[in-house]
Amino acid sequence: MKVVAQNRRARYDYEIIDTVEAGIMLTGQEAKSCRQGNANLAGAYVSFASGKAVLKNASIAPYAYAGPLPEYDLHRDRPLLLKKAEAAKLDSLLAEKGVSLVPLEIKAGKYIKVLLGLGRGRKRLDKRENIKKRDIDRQLRRGEDA
């Protein structure tokens, strides 16, 4: 499967504990647009409404070759396709304080899937330590290659 959209900021802001892959319910033109890479997950999040997962604030641009679309909403809520047991498990995990479910990437193949990350928010200090660690690792790799 080809990754068509990533939420890089999510991996920076959250410590990802677990990942789950879910289907996403799209219209035909949204699916075509997604396959072309016209999706954006910046600021997107997942919430549960009456036991069903919903992707909110994800942006999928209209399909370029479609006719005029008078009432197309880029940021509409899109239902996620999860098994009942998976949805119930995730919903109960989200009840814990400081845990969020964030979309990490959208993959397109025969079906369009969303990789969801169960994450715990990082503090500012943790982010700084993460950046320092990444810089040190990069310097070590450069030193070994030279």
C-alpha positions as CSV (number, residue, x, y, z in Angstrom):
1,M,0.0,0.0,0.0
2,K,1.2,3.5,-0.8
3,V,1.2,6.2,1.9
4,V,-0.6,9.2,0.5
5,A,-0.7,11.4,3.6
6,Q,1.2,11.6,6.9
7,N,0.7,13.4,10.1
8,R,4.3,14.0,11.1
9,R,3.4,16.4,13.8
10,A,1.5,13.6,15.7
11,R,4.7,11.6,16.2
12,Y,6.4,14.7,17.6
13,D,3.5,15.7,19.9
14,Y,2.5,12.2,21.1
15,E,4.4,9.2,22.4
16,I,2.7,6.5,20.3
17,I,1.8,3.5,22.5
18,D,0.0,1.3,20.0
19,T,-1.2,1.5,16.4
20,V,-4.4,0.3,14.7
21,E,-5.4,0.2,11.1
22,A,-9.0,1.2,10.2
23,G,-10.9,1.6,7.0
24,I,-12.5,4.9,6.1
25,M,-15.9,5.6,4.6
26,L,-15.4,7.9,1.6
27,T,-17.4,9.0,-1.4
28,G,-16.2,7.9,-4.8
29,Q,-14.6,11.2,-5.7
30,E,-12.9,11.5,-2.3
31,A,-11.4,8.0,-2.8
32,K,-10.1,9.1,-6.2
33,S,-8.7,12.3,-4.8
34,C,-7.1,10.4,-1.9
35,R,-5.3,8.0,-4.3
36,Q,-3.8,11.1,-6.0
37,G,-2.4,12.3,-2.7
38,N,-4.8,15.1,-2.1
39,A,-5.3,14.4,1.6
40,N,-4.1,16.3,4.6
41,L,-4.1,15.1,8.2
42,A,-2.8,18.2,9.9
43,G,-5.0,18.9,12.9
44,A,-7.1,15.8,12.4
45,Y,-8.2,13.7,15.3
46,V,-10.5,10.8,16.1
47,S,-13.5,10.9,18.4
48,F,-16.2,8.4,19.4
49,A,-19.9,9.2,18.8
50,S,-22.3,6.5,20.1
51,G,-19.7,3.8,20.1
52,K,-18.5,4.5,16.5
53,A,-15.1,6.1,15.6
54,V,-15.2,9.3,13.5
55,L,-12.3,11.0,11.8
56,K,-12.7,14.8,12.3
57,N,-11.0,17.7,10.6
58,A,-9.1,15.7,8.0
59,S,-9.0,17.5,4.7
60,I,-9.5,15.8,1.4
61,A,-9.5,18.1,-1.6
62,P,-12.2,17.6,-4.3
63,Y,-11.3,15.4,-7.2
64,A,-9.8,17.5,-9.9
65,Y,-11.6,15.9,-12.8
66,A,-15.1,15.9,-11.2
67,G,-17.7,18.3,-12.3
68,P,-18.7,21.3,-10.2
69,L,-19.5,20.3,-6.6
70,P,-21.7,23.0,-5.0
71,E,-21.9,21.6,-1.5
72,Y,-18.6,19.8,-1.0
73,D,-17.1,20.0,2.5
74,L,-13.4,19.5,2.8
75,H,-13.4,18.9,6.5
76,R,-16.6,16.8,6.9
77,D,-16.6,14.0,9.6
78,R,-15.8,10.7,8.0
79,P,-16.8,7.4,9.8
80,L,-14.0,4.9,10.4
81,L,-14.6,1.2,9.9
82,L,-13.6,-0.9,12.9
83,K,-14.8,-4.1,14.3
84,K,-17.2,-3.7,17.3
85,A,-14.7,-5.2,19.7
86,E,-11.8,-3.0,18.5
87,A,-14.0,0.1,18.7
88,A,-15.1,-0.8,22.3
89,K,-11.5,-1.5,23.3
90,L,-10.2,1.9,21.9
91,D,-13.1,3.8,23.4
92,S,-12.4,2.4,26.9
93,L,-8.6,3.2,26.5
94,L,-9.5,6.8,25.5
95,A,-11.3,7.2,28.8
96,E,-7.9,7.1,30.5
97,K,-6.5,10.6,31.2
98,G,-3.9,11.9,28.8
99,V,-4.5,9.3,26.1
100,S,-5.6,10.3,22.5
101,L,-6.3,8.6,19.3
102,V,-4.6,10.4,16.4
103,P,-4.5,9.5,12.7
104,L,-0.8,8.9,11.6
105,E,-1.1,8.2,7.9
106,I,-3.5,7.4,5.1
107,K,-2.6,4.4,2.9
108,A,-4.2,3.7,-0.5
109,G,-4.2,0.4,-2.3
110,K,-7.3,-1.6,-3.2
111,Y,-8.9,-0.1,-0.1
112,I,-8.1,3.2,1.6
113,K,-6.9,2.7,5.2
114,V,-6.0,5.0,8.1
115,L,-3.3,4.2,10.5
116,L,-4.4,5.3,14.0
117,G,-2.0,5.8,16.8
118,L,-3.0,5.5,20.5
119,G,-0.7,8.2,22.0
120,R,0.1,9.9,25.2
121,G,0.8,13.7,24.9
122,R,4.4,14.7,25.4
123,K,5.5,17.6,27.6
124,R,7.7,20.4,26.2
125,L,10.7,19.0,28.1
126,D,10.2,15.5,26.5
127,K,10.1,17.1,23.1
128,R,13.4,18.9,23.7
129,E,15.1,15.6,24.9
130,N,13.8,13.8,21.9
131,I,15.3,16.5,19.5
132,K,18.7,16.3,21.4
133,K,18.7,12.5,21.1
134,R,17.9,12.6,17.4
135,D,20.7,15.1,16.8
136,I,23.2,13.0,18.7
137,D,22.3,9.9,16.8
138,R,22.6,11.8,13.5
139,Q,26.1,13.1,14.5
140,L,27.2,9.6,15.4
141,R,26.0,8.2,12.1
142,R,27.9,10.9,10.2
143,G,31.0,10.2,12.3
144,E,30.9,6.5,11.5
145,D,30.3,7.1,7.8
146,A,33.3,9.5,7.4
